[in-house]
C-alpha cells in the first residue's frame, strides 16, 4: 500500500471508521506480529501484544503527529506494549548473574548459513531480559540510554544484558555449528 492510500486510510481510522480500522489492521498486522514475536515468549503472547497494541493505535491515534512514518509509530507502540505487558505480569526482565541457562538441543541445518527464521527461533530462546535488551538495541536501534529509560534500569545494566545476550547467542551458535 502506498503512502497516499495509507494516509487516506489513517484519516478514516481517526474518524472512527471501523472498516478502515480493519483494513489498516489487515495491512500492517503481519509486520507488527513479527515485531511482537521478538518480545513474546510464545505466539499466543505475541497475539495478545498485537491486539493490545492495535487497541492503543485506534484509541490514541490523535497522538500521531505525522512527523515520521505511521508504520514506525505503530511499531513503537507494539514495542512499548510488549514492555508494559511484561511489567504488568511482574516478570523479571533481568536474570541473576549466577543463573546457568541450559542450551536446548537444536537440529542443525544442512545449509551453511542459518536462515532468518532459524536465527529468530534462537533469539526467542534468550532469557526474557537478554532478549528484550537485545531486540531494543540490535533490532529496533535504541541507544543504551533510551533502553535504560524505557526499562527503568541503568545504562550499565542495559550494556551488561546486551553483552550477556551476545555471549549466550555466540555459545548457542557455536554449539549448533559443532553439532552440524
matplotlib code that plots the C-alpha trace (Angstrom):
import matplotlib.pyplot as plt

x = [0.0, 1.5, 1.7, -1.1, -3.6, -2.2, -2.8, -6.3, -6.9, -5.4, -7.7, -10.7, -9.4, -9.2, -12.8, -13.8, -14.5, -14.4, -13.9, -10.9, -9.5, -10.0, -8.3, -5.3, -5.1, -5.1, -2.4, 0.0, -0.8, 1.7, 4.7, 3.6, 3.1, 6.8, 7.8, 5.6, 7.1, 10.6, 9.4, 7.0, 7.7, 5.2, 2.8, -0.3, 1.6, 2.6, -1.1, -2.0, 0.6, -0.6, -4.2, -3.4, -1.1, -3.7, -6.3, -3.8, -3.3, -7.0, -7.7, -4.7, -4.4, -4.7, -1.3, 0.4, 1.9, 2.7, 6.4, 7.5, 6.0, 2.7, 4.2, 7.1, 4.8, 2.7, 5.9, 6.9, 3.5, 3.9, 7.4, 6.1, 3.0, 5.3, 7.3, 4.2, 2.8, 5.9, 5.8, 2.2, 2.8, 5.6, 8.1, 11.7, 13.5, 16.9, 18.2, 20.8, 24.4, 24.8, 21.9, 23.1, 20.9, 20.8, 21.3, 18.4, 19.3, 18.6, 18.7, 21.5, 20.5, 22.5, 22.8, 26.0, 24.0, 21.2, 18.0, 16.3, 13.6, 16.2, 18.0, 14.7, 14.0, 17.4, 16.8, 13.4, 15.2, 17.1, 16.1, 13.5, 15.8, 18.5, 16.1, 14.3, 17.6, 18.9, 15.8, 15.6, 19.3, 20.1, 16.8, 15.0, 18.1, 17.5, 20.6, 21.5, 20.3, 16.9, 16.7, 17.6, 14.8, 12.3, 13.0, 13.8, 17.3, 20.8, 22.7, 25.3, 22.6, 21.5, 25.0, 25.7, 22.4, 23.3, 26.8, 25.3, 22.8, 25.5, 27.6, 24.6, 23.9, 27.5, 27.6, 24.3, 25.5, 28.9, 27.1, 24.8, 27.9, 29.6, 26.7, 26.3]
y = [0.0, 3.4, 6.3, 8.2, 5.3, 4.7, 8.4, 8.2, 5.0, 6.5, 9.6, 7.3, 5.4, 8.7, 9.4, 6.1, 4.2, 0.5, -0.8, 1.4, 0.2, -3.4, -2.6, -0.9, -3.9, -6.3, -4.3, -4.0, -6.8, -9.3, -7.0, -5.9, -9.5, -10.2, -7.3, -8.8, -12.2, -10.9, -9.8, -12.6, -16.0, -17.7, -17.0, -16.5, -13.8, -12.1, -12.2, -10.6, -7.9, -7.3, -6.9, -4.6, -2.6, -2.0, -1.0, 1.7, 2.7, 3.2, 4.9, 7.1, 7.8, 11.6, 11.4, 10.6, 13.9, 12.9, 13.8, 10.2, 7.2, 5.8, 2.3, 3.4, 4.9, 1.8, -0.3, 1.8, 1.2, -2.5, -2.5, -0.4, -2.6, -5.7, -4.0, -2.9, -6.5, -7.8, -5.2, -5.8, -9.5, -8.7, -10.8, -10.3, -8.8, -9.4, -12.7, -13.2, -13.4, -16.9, -18.4, -21.0, -21.4, -24.9, -24.9, -26.5, -29.1, -28.0, -29.8, -28.5, -27.4, -28.9, -25.3, -23.5, -20.4, -20.3, -18.9, -15.9, -17.9, -20.1, -17.1, -15.7, -19.0, -18.9, -15.3, -16.2, -18.8, -16.0, -15.3, -12.6, -9.8, -10.6, -10.8, -7.5, -5.5, -7.4, -6.6, -3.0, -2.3, -4.5, -4.8, -1.6, 0.6, 2.2, 3.5, 2.2, 5.5, 5.1, 1.4, 2.3, 4.9, 2.5, -0.3, 1.8, 0.4, 1.9, 2.2, -0.2, -2.8, -2.4, -2.8, -5.9, -7.5, -6.9, -8.4, -11.4, -11.9, -11.8, -14.3, -16.6, -16.4, -17.0, -20.1, -21.3, -20.8, -22.5, -25.4, -25.7, -25.4, -28.1, -30.5, -29.8]
z = [0.0, -0.9, 1.5, -0.1, 0.4, 3.9, 4.8, 3.5, 5.4, 8.6, 8.3, 8.1, 11.1, 13.1, 12.1, 13.8, 10.6, 11.7, 8.1, 7.7, 11.1, 10.0, 6.7, 8.4, 10.8, 7.8, 6.1, 9.0, 11.3, 9.7, 10.1, 13.5, 14.6, 13.7, 16.0, 18.8, 18.3, 19.1, 22.6, 23.4, 24.9, 22.6, 19.8, 22.0, 23.9, 20.7, 19.6, 22.9, 22.4, 18.9, 19.9, 22.8, 20.6, 17.9, 20.5, 21.6, 18.0, 17.4, 20.8, 20.8, 17.1, 17.7, 19.3, 15.9, 14.8, 11.2, 11.7, 11.0, 9.3, 10.5, 10.4, 12.5, 15.1, 15.2, 15.6, 18.6, 20.2, 19.7, 21.4, 24.3, 24.7, 24.9, 27.6, 29.5, 29.3, 31.0, 33.7, 34.4, 34.8, 37.1, 35.2, 35.9, 32.9, 34.2, 35.3, 38.1, 37.1, 38.6, 36.8, 34.3, 31.2, 29.6, 25.9, 24.2, 21.6, 18.0, 14.8, 12.6, 9.1, 6.2, 4.8, 5.8, 6.6, 9.1, 7.7, 9.2, 10.8, 12.4, 13.8, 15.1, 16.8, 18.5, 19.6, 21.1, 23.3, 25.0, 28.6, 28.6, 30.0, 27.5, 24.6, 25.5, 25.6, 22.5, 20.5, 21.6, 20.9, 17.9, 16.1, 17.0, 17.2, 20.6, 22.5, 25.9, 27.4, 25.8, 26.8, 30.4, 30.5, 28.9, 31.3, 34.4, 34.7, 34.5, 31.2, 32.7, 33.2, 29.6, 28.3, 30.5, 29.4, 25.8, 26.4, 28.1, 25.3, 22.7, 24.6, 25.0, 21.3, 20.4, 22.6, 21.1, 17.5, 18.2, 19.7, 16.6, 14.3, 16.3, 16.1, 12.3]

ax = plt.figure().add_subplot(projection="3d")
ax.plot(x, y, z, "-o")
ax.set_aspect("equal")
plt.show()
